[in-house]
Amino acid sequence: MKKICGICALALVLPALVFAGGKKDDSPAGAAKSLTMKPGVLTVGMEIGYPPMEYYDTDGKTPIGFDVSMAKAIAAKLGLAFEYVDTAWDGIFAGVDTGKYDCIISSVTWTEERAEKFNFTKPYVANSQLLVVRRDSKVKPSSMEGTIGLRLTYQAETTSDTLATEWAEKNGVKLVQGKDVFEYDKVMNCFDELKVGRVDVILVDSVVAAEYLSQPGNPFEICAEISNDEVLAICLKKGNDALTAAMNKALDELYADGTLQKISQEVFGTDVVSSVR
């Protein structure tokens, strides 16, 4: 009799246990945990050397910057831990393709060409291409044509590189490496070279120029805006639609609750996120 009663009692309890413990978690956090490479962790590819977007603090170990703060906020919104992978820019897209990280949050400009190969979230920052010179420079070009005969520098494999290369090809201008143009792996090298006078002008993202021009006593100034139609977005592997949707939802919520605007004010001293919403 005890055995029969026990079986009956178990039969009543099991459905309740299944209902309580097997309930599907439809929250963004619950969904995201099953979408990332490491359960419970958002792994982000970054080129840590692009102030003020992503760079190391004075200890040389702690990543800081707009993209870093935003990535942490997105991970938290999705109920995930944040983990970054410092990656050279020339290999950063291959890294997301081969599964080294879930996404790239590293000042990636959305382009039609990239959108054919990768997934992108909604844009989160507006960006433009600027020409920057020393304030004491005798030459201050107002266009790309004005850089002919000058020593132009930019970070390799970036939108600045693409713009300069396409402009030169379209206008039949020959750019000789080491004479007319100087490409560097890090944008910091470009500003270092301009500071000491080894180059004449930098072609650079406005979000980066803002950092250097905001430093007290800096010798730089903007002499021209070359384009103003760029946006930065998060890049994911092509076909990773579920995680893309989850991150879009997180971005929407972070904008709605003012988190993105707050990060922007802390980093730039102004709002660079609202214009792309």
C-alpha positions as a Markdown table, in Angstrom:
| # | Residue | x | y | z |
|---|---|---|---|---|
| 1 | Met | 0.0 | 0.0 | 0.0 |
| 2 | Lys | 2.9 | 2.4 | 0.8 |
| 3 | Lys | 4.5 | 1.6 | -2.5 |
| 4 | Ile | 1.3 | 2.3 | -4.4 |
| 5 | Cys | 0.7 | 5.5 | -2.6 |
| 6 | Gly | 4.3 | 6.5 | -3.2 |
| 7 | Ile | 3.9 | 6.0 | -6.9 |
| 8 | Cys | 0.7 | 8.0 | -7.0 |
| 9 | Ala | 2.3 | 10.8 | -5.1 |
| 10 | Leu | 5.3 | 10.8 | -7.4 |
| 11 | Ala | 3.0 | 10.9 | -10.4 |
| 12 | Leu | 1.4 | 14.0 | -9.0 |
| 13 | Val | 4.7 | 15.7 | -8.2 |
| 14 | Leu | 6.6 | 15.0 | -11.4 |
| 15 | Pro | 4.4 | 17.2 | -13.7 |
| 16 | Ala | 4.8 | 20.1 | -11.2 |
| 17 | Leu | 8.6 | 19.6 | -11.3 |
| 18 | Val | 8.7 | 19.5 | -15.0 |
| 19 | Phe | 6.5 | 22.6 | -15.3 |
| 20 | Ala | 8.6 | 24.5 | -12.8 |
| 21 | Gly | 12.1 | 23.4 | -14.0 |
| 22 | Gly | 11.5 | 23.0 | -17.7 |
| 23 | Lys | 9.9 | 26.3 | -18.4 |
| 24 | Lys | 11.5 | 27.9 | -21.5 |
| 25 | Asp | 13.4 | 31.1 | -20.7 |
| 26 | Asp | 12.2 | 33.5 | -23.4 |
| 27 | Ser | 14.0 | 36.5 | -22.0 |
| 28 | Pro | 16.8 | 38.2 | -24.0 |
| 29 | Ala | 19.3 | 36.9 | -21.4 |
| 30 | Gly | 17.9 | 33.3 | -21.6 |
| 31 | Ala | 18.1 | 33.4 | -25.4 |
| 32 | Ala | 21.5 | 34.9 | -25.6 |
| 33 | Lys | 23.1 | 32.3 | -23.3 |
| 34 | Ser | 22.4 | 29.6 | -26.0 |
| 35 | Leu | 23.6 | 31.8 | -28.9 |
| 36 | Thr | 27.2 | 32.6 | -27.9 |
| 37 | Met | 30.2 | 30.4 | -28.4 |
| 38 | Lys | 30.8 | 30.1 | -24.7 |
| 39 | Pro | 27.6 | 29.6 | -22.7 |
| 40 | Gly | 27.0 | 32.7 | -20.6 |
| 41 | Val | 29.8 | 34.8 | -22.2 |
| 42 | Leu | 29.8 | 37.4 | -25.0 |
| 43 | Thr | 33.2 | 37.2 | -26.6 |
| 44 | Val | 34.1 | 40.3 | -28.5 |
| 45 | Gly | 36.9 | 40.9 | -31.0 |
| 46 | Met | 38.6 | 44.3 | -30.6 |
| 47 | Glu | 41.7 | 46.1 | -31.9 |
| 48 | Ile | 42.8 | 47.7 | -28.6 |
| 49 | Gly | 44.7 | 50.7 | -29.9 |
| 50 | Tyr | 42.0 | 53.0 | -31.3 |
| 51 | Pro | 41.4 | 55.8 | -28.7 |
| 52 | Pro | 38.8 | 56.9 | -27.6 |
| 53 | Met | 36.9 | 53.8 | -28.9 |
| 54 | Glu | 39.1 | 51.0 | -27.5 |
| 55 | Tyr | 42.5 | 51.3 | -25.9 |
| 56 | Tyr | 44.3 | 50.3 | -22.8 |
| 57 | Asp | 44.2 | 52.4 | -19.6 |
| 58 | Thr | 47.4 | 53.7 | -18.1 |
| 59 | Asp | 48.1 | 50.3 | -16.5 |
| 60 | Gly | 48.6 | 48.9 | -20.0 |
| 61 | Lys | 46.2 | 46.0 | -19.2 |
| 62 | Thr | 42.7 | 47.3 | -18.7 |
| 63 | Pro | 40.7 | 48.0 | -21.9 |
| 64 | Ile | 38.6 | 51.2 | -21.9 |
| 65 | Gly | 36.8 | 53.4 | -24.3 |
| 66 | Phe | 33.4 | 53.9 | -25.9 |
| 67 | Asp | 33.2 | 50.4 | -27.6 |
| 68 | Val | 34.4 | 48.7 | -24.4 |
| 69 | Ser | 31.8 | 50.4 | -22.2 |
| 70 | Met | 29.1 | 49.7 | -24.7 |
| 71 | Ala | 30.1 | 46.0 | -25.2 |
| 72 | Lys | 30.0 | 45.5 | -21.4 |
| 73 | Ala | 26.6 | 47.2 | -21.3 |
| 74 | Ile | 25.3 | 44.9 | -24.1 |
| 75 | Ala | 26.6 | 41.8 | -22.4 |
| 76 | Ala | 25.0 | 42.8 | -19.1 |
| 77 | Lys | 21.7 | 43.6 | -20.8 |
| 78 | Leu | 21.8 | 40.1 | -22.3 |
| 79 | Gly | 22.7 | 38.5 | -18.9 |
| 80 | Leu | 26.2 | 37.6 | -20.2 |
| 81 | Ala | 29.7 | 38.0 | -19.0 |
| 82 | Phe | 32.0 | 40.1 | -21.2 |
| 83 | Glu | 35.3 | 38.8 | -22.6 |
| 84 | Tyr | 37.4 | 40.6 | -25.2 |
| 85 | Val | 40.0 | 39.3 | -27.7 |
| 86 | Asp | 42.6 | 41.9 | -28.7 |
| 87 | Thr | 43.1 | 41.4 | -32.4 |
| 88 | Ala | 45.1 | 43.1 | -35.1 |
| 89 | Trp | 42.9 | 45.0 | -37.5 |
| 90 | Asp | 44.1 | 43.2 | -40.6 |
| 91 | Gly | 42.8 | 39.9 | -39.2 |
| 92 | Ile | 39.8 | 41.0 | -37.3 |
| 93 | Phe | 37.1 | 40.0 | -39.8 |
| 94 | Ala | 38.7 | 36.6 | -40.4 |
| 95 | Gly | 38.5 | 36.1 | -36.7 |
| 96 | Val | 34.7 | 36.4 | -36.5 |
| 97 | Asp | 34.4 | 34.2 | -39.6 |
| 98 | Thr | 36.4 | 31.4 | -38.0 |
| 99 | Gly | 34.7 | 31.6 | -34.6 |
| 100 | Lys | 37.4 | 33.2 | -32.5 |
| 101 | Tyr | 34.8 | 35.5 | -31.1 |
| 102 | Asp | 31.0 | 36.1 | -31.3 |
| 103 | Cys | 31.2 | 39.6 | -32.8 |
| 104 | Ile | 33.4 | 42.6 | -33.5 |
| 105 | Ile | 32.8 | 45.8 | -31.5 |
| 106 | Ser | 35.7 | 47.8 | -32.7 |
| 107 | Ser | 34.6 | 51.0 | -34.6 |
| 108 | Val | 33.6 | 48.9 | -37.7 |
| 109 | Thr | 32.1 | 51.1 | -40.4 |
| 110 | Trp | 29.1 | 49.6 | -42.2 |
| 111 | Thr | 29.7 | 49.4 | -45.9 |
| 112 | Glu | 27.7 | 47.6 | -48.6 |
| 113 | Glu | 30.7 | 45.4 | -49.4 |
| 114 | Arg | 31.1 | 44.3 | -45.8 |
| 115 | Ala | 27.3 | 43.8 | -45.5 |
| 116 | Glu | 27.5 | 41.2 | -48.2 |
| 117 | Lys | 30.0 | 39.1 | -46.2 |
| 118 | Phe | 28.8 | 39.7 | -42.6 |
| 119 | Asn | 25.8 | 40.4 | -40.4 |
| 120 | Phe | 25.6 | 43.9 | -38.9 |
| 121 | Thr | 23.4 | 45.3 | -36.1 |
| 122 | Lys | 21.8 | 48.7 | -36.2 |
| 123 | Pro | 24.3 | 51.5 | -36.2 |
| 124 | Tyr | 25.3 | 53.0 | -32.9 |
| 125 | Val | 27.5 | 56.0 | -33.7 |
| 126 | Ala | 27.7 | 58.5 | -36.6 |
| 127 | Asn | 31.2 | 58.9 | -38.1 |
| 128 | Ser | 32.9 | 60.9 | -40.9 |
| 129 | Gln | 36.3 | 61.1 | -42.5 |
| 130 | Leu | 38.5 | 64.1 | -41.7 |
| 131 | Leu | 41.8 | 65.6 | -42.7 |
| 132 | Val | 43.9 | 66.6 | -39.7 |
| 133 | Val | 47.1 | 68.6 | -39.8 |
| 134 | Arg | 49.4 | 70.4 | -37.3 |
| 135 | Arg | 48.1 | 73.9 | -36.3 |
| 136 | Asp | 51.4 | 75.4 | -37.4 |
| 137 | Ser | 51.3 | 73.7 | -40.8 |
| 138 | Lys | 51.7 | 75.9 | -43.8 |
| 139 | Val | 49.6 | 73.5 | -45.9 |
| 140 | Lys | 46.0 | 72.9 | -44.9 |
| 141 | Pro | 44.2 | 70.9 | -47.7 |
| 142 | Ser | 40.5 | 71.4 | -48.0 |
| 143 | Ser | 40.0 | 68.2 | -50.1 |
| 144 | Met | 41.7 | 65.0 | -51.1 |
| 145 | Glu | 43.0 | 66.9 | -54.2 |
| 146 | Gly | 44.8 | 69.2 | -51.8 |
| 147 | Thr | 46.8 | 66.3 | -50.4 |
| 148 | Ile | 48.6 | 65.7 | -53.7 |
| 149 | Gly | 52.3 | 66.3 | -53.1 |
| 150 | Leu | 51.9 | 66.0 | -49.4 |
| 151 | Arg | 52.8 | 63.1 | -47.1 |
| 152 | Leu | 49.5 | 61.5 | -46.3 |
| 153 | Thr | 49.0 | 58.9 | -43.5 |
| 154 | Tyr | 46.2 | 56.7 | -42.4 |
| 155 | Gln | 45.6 | 53.3 | -40.7 |
| 156 | Ala | 45.9 | 50.4 | -43.1 |
| 157 | Glu | 42.9 | 48.3 | -43.9 |
| 158 | Thr | 40.4 | 50.9 | -42.6 |
| 159 | Thr | 37.7 | 53.0 | -44.2 |
| 160 | Ser | 40.3 | 55.8 | -44.5 |
| 161 | Asp | 42.5 | 53.5 | -46.5 |
| 162 | Thr | 39.6 | 52.5 | -48.7 |
| 163 | Leu | 38.6 | 56.1 | -49.3 |
| 164 | Ala | 42.1 | 57.2 | -50.2 |
| 165 | Thr | 42.7 | 54.3 | -52.5 |
| 166 | Glu | 39.4 | 54.6 | -54.3 |
| 167 | Trp | 39.9 | 58.4 | -54.7 |
| 168 | Ala | 43.4 | 57.9 | -56.2 |
| 169 | Glu | 42.2 | 55.2 | -58.6 |
| 170 | Lys | 39.2 | 57.3 | -59.7 |
| 171 | Asn | 41.3 | 60.4 | -60.4 |
| 172 | Gly | 44.4 | 58.7 | -61.8 |
| 173 | Val | 46.6 | 59.7 | -58.9 |
| 174 | Lys | 49.5 | 57.4 | -58.1 |
| 175 | Leu | 50.1 | 57.0 | -54.4 |
| 176 | Val | 53.6 | 55.6 | -53.7 |
| 177 | Gln | 54.0 | 54.0 | -50.3 |
| 178 | Gly | 56.8 | 55.6 | -48.3 |
| 179 | Lys | 56.6 | 58.8 | -50.4 |
| 180 | Asp | 53.1 | 60.0 | -50.9 |
| 181 | Val | 51.3 | 57.8 | -48.4 |
| 182 | Phe | 52.4 | 56.2 | -45.1 |
| 183 | Glu | 50.2 | 53.3 | -43.8 |
| 184 | Tyr | 50.4 | 52.2 | -40.2 |
| 185 | Asp | 48.9 | 49.3 | -38.3 |
| 186 | Lys | 47.8 | 51.6 | -35.4 |
| 187 | Val | 46.2 | 55.0 | -35.7 |
| 188 | Met | 48.3 | 56.1 | -32.8 |
| 189 | Asn | 51.4 | 55.8 | -35.0 |
| 190 | Cys | 49.8 | 58.2 | -37.5 |
| 191 | Phe | 49.3 | 60.9 | -34.9 |
| 192 | Asp | 52.8 | 60.3 | -33.5 |
| 193 | Glu | 54.3 | 60.8 | -36.9 |
| 194 | Leu | 52.3 | 64.0 | -37.6 |
| 195 | Lys | 53.3 | 65.4 | -34.2 |
| 196 | Val | 57.0 | 65.1 | -35.0 |
| 197 | Gly | 56.5 | 66.3 | -38.6 |
| 198 | Arg | 57.4 | 63.1 | -40.5 |
| 199 | Val | 54.0 | 63.3 | -42.3 |
| 200 | Asp | 51.9 | 66.3 | -43.3 |
| 201 | Val | 48.3 | 65.2 | -43.0 |
| 202 | Ile | 46.2 | 62.4 | -41.5 |
| 203 | Leu | 43.0 | 60.9 | -43.0 |
| 204 | Val | 41.1 | 59.6 | -40.0 |
| 205 | Asp | 37.7 | 58.9 | -38.4 |
| 206 | Ser | 36.0 | 61.8 | -36.7 |
| 207 | Val | 35.5 | 59.7 | -33.5 |
| 208 | Val | 39.2 | 59.3 | -33.3 |
| 209 | Ala | 40.2 | 62.8 | -34.2 |
| 210 | Ala | 37.9 | 64.0 | -31.4 |
| 211 | Glu | 40.1 | 62.2 | -28.8 |
| 212 | Tyr | 43.3 | 63.8 | -30.0 |
| 213 | Leu | 42.0 | 67.3 | -30.5 |
| 214 | Ser | 40.4 | 67.3 | -27.0 |
| 215 | Gln | 43.8 | 66.8 | -25.2 |
| 216 | Pro | 45.2 | 69.9 | -23.6 |
| 217 | Gly | 48.1 | 71.4 | -25.5 |
| 218 | Asn | 47.6 | 69.2 | -28.6 |
| 219 | Pro | 49.2 | 70.5 | -31.8 |
| 220 | Phe | 46.5 | 69.3 | -34.2 |
| 221 | Glu | 43.5 | 70.8 | -36.0 |
| 222 | Ile | 40.9 | 69.6 | -38.5 |
| 223 | Cys | 41.3 | 71.2 | -41.9 |
| 224 | Ala | 38.6 | 69.4 | -43.9 |
| 225 | Glu | 35.7 | 67.0 | -43.7 |
| 226 | Ile | 36.0 | 64.6 | -46.6 |
| 227 | Ser | 32.8 | 62.5 | -46.0 |
| 228 | Asn | 30.1 | 62.5 | -43.4 |
| 229 | Asp | 27.8 | 59.6 | -44.3 |
| 230 | Glu | 29.4 | 56.8 | -42.2 |
| 231 | Val | 28.0 | 54.8 | -39.3 |
| 232 | Leu | 29.6 | 52.3 | -37.0 |
| 233 | Ala | 27.9 | 49.0 | -36.2 |
| 234 | Ile | 28.5 | 45.7 | -34.6 |
| 235 | Cys | 29.8 | 43.0 | -37.0 |
| 236 | Leu | 28.9 | 39.3 | -36.7 |
| 237 | Lys | 29.4 | 36.2 | -38.8 |
| 238 | Lys | 27.1 | 36.0 | -41.8 |
| 239 | Gly | 23.9 | 34.1 | -40.9 |
| 240 | Asn | 24.2 | 34.6 | -37.2 |
| 241 | Asp | 20.7 | 36.2 | -37.2 |
| 242 | Ala | 19.5 | 35.2 | -33.8 |
| 243 | Leu | 22.4 | 36.8 | -31.9 |
| 244 | Thr | 22.2 | 39.8 | -34.2 |
| 245 | Ala | 18.5 | 40.2 | -33.3 |
| 246 | Ala | 19.3 | 39.9 | -29.6 |
| 247 | Met | 22.0 | 42.5 | -29.8 |
| 248 | Asn | 19.7 | 44.9 | -31.7 |
| 249 | Lys | 17.2 | 44.6 | -29.0 |
| 250 | Ala | 19.9 | 45.3 | -26.4 |
| 251 | Leu | 21.0 | 48.4 | -28.3 |
| 252 | Asp | 17.4 | 49.6 | -28.5 |
| 253 | Glu | 17.0 | 49.2 | -24.7 |
| 254 | Leu | 20.3 | 50.8 | -23.9 |
| 255 | Tyr | 19.4 | 53.8 | -26.0 |
| 256 | Ala | 15.9 | 54.0 | -24.5 |
| 257 | Asp | 17.2 | 53.9 | -20.9 |
| 258 | Gly | 19.9 | 56.5 | -21.7 |
| 259 | Thr | 22.9 | 54.3 | -21.2 |
| 260 | Leu | 24.4 | 54.9 | -24.7 |
| 261 | Gln | 24.0 | 58.6 | -24.3 |
| 262 | Lys | 25.6 | 58.5 | -20.9 |
| 263 | Ile | 28.6 | 56.6 | -22.3 |
| 264 | Ser | 28.9 | 59.1 | -25.2 |
| 265 | Gln | 29.0 | 62.0 | -22.8 |
| 266 | Glu | 31.6 | 60.4 | -20.6 |
| 267 | Val | 33.9 | 59.6 | -23.6 |
| 268 | Phe | 33.2 | 62.5 | -26.1 |
| 269 | Gly | 31.6 | 65.2 | -23.9 |
| 270 | Thr | 28.8 | 65.2 | -26.4 |
| 271 | Asp | 26.0 | 63.0 | -27.9 |
| 272 | Val | 27.3 | 61.0 | -30.9 |
| 273 | Val | 24.6 | 58.3 | -30.8 |
| 274 | Ser | 21.2 | 60.0 | -31.2 |
| 275 | Ser | 21.7 | 61.1 | -34.8 |
| 276 | Val | 21.8 | 57.5 | -36.0 |
| 277 | Arg | 18.6 | 56.3 | -34.2 |
